[in-house]
Amino acid sequence: MADNDSTTGSAANGTGTPASSAARKRNAGSSSSAASRASGASRSSTRSSRASQDAMKKQITELKREVSRLKRALSDQAEEAAETAQGWYQGAADRASDLYSGASDRASRAARQLRTQAHSVSETVQQNPGTLSTAMLIGGLVGVLAGMAISRSSEPEPEWFRRWHR
């Protein structure tokens, strides 16, 4: 038992038998191979992460190109729409201007004709004052007679009107 204690103690101190040092070398070897495996894995993961980063950069570049193409297409369409709207506006403005000038011409001709007719009527009245008054008197009498004829023939006299005329 004392041997076992001394071997364990010396193994713990690092000064043991050749078998224990071989075990240590194996452990060290296996840890170094594990380290080399880990470094190899980290290298391959680094390579794969670089490759995925490169792929993502390419995708981002392609997306940027696509976005710029879409922007150009939208701006072209917006420009075409603006030109179309400008054409519609210009056409509507031209038509409105034509309508206004036509209406203005007709109104000025009508005003000129009315002015001419009014002038001729006023000259006629000034030259023949009796004719106008006679025409007005005859027109008034004809209107009164027509009104009386229409009122007598359309309805019989009301009850209250008969009471007063008996």
C-alpha positions, 0 to 999 in steps of 0.5 A: 500500500505504501507503494501505491501511495508513493506512486500516486503521490509521485504521479501527482508530482509529475515524477512517476513511472514510465507508464504514467509518463507514456499516458501523459504523452498520449493525453498530450498527443490526443489533446494536440490532435484535438487541438489540430482537429479544432484548428482545422475545423476552425479553418474550415469554418472560417473558409465556409464563413468567408464563402457565405459572406462572399455569396451574401455580398454578391447577392446584395450587389445583385439586389442593389442592381435590381433596385436601381433598375426598378428605380429607373423603370419607375422614373421612366413611367413617372415621366411618361405619366407626367407627359401624358397629364401635361398633354391632357391639361394642354388639350383641355386648356386649348379647348376651353380657350377656343370655347371662350373665344367663340362665346365671346365673339357670339356675345359681342355680335349679339350685343352689337345687333341689340345696340343697332336695333335699340338705336333704330327703335329709339330713332323711330320713337323720336320721329313718331311719338304719337305712333308709339303711344297709340301702339301702347294704348291699343296693346293694353286694350287688347290685353284687357279684353283678352283677360276679361274673355278668359276669366268669364269663360273658364269658371262660373262666378263664385257664390260670394260674387253672386250675392253682391250682384243680385 
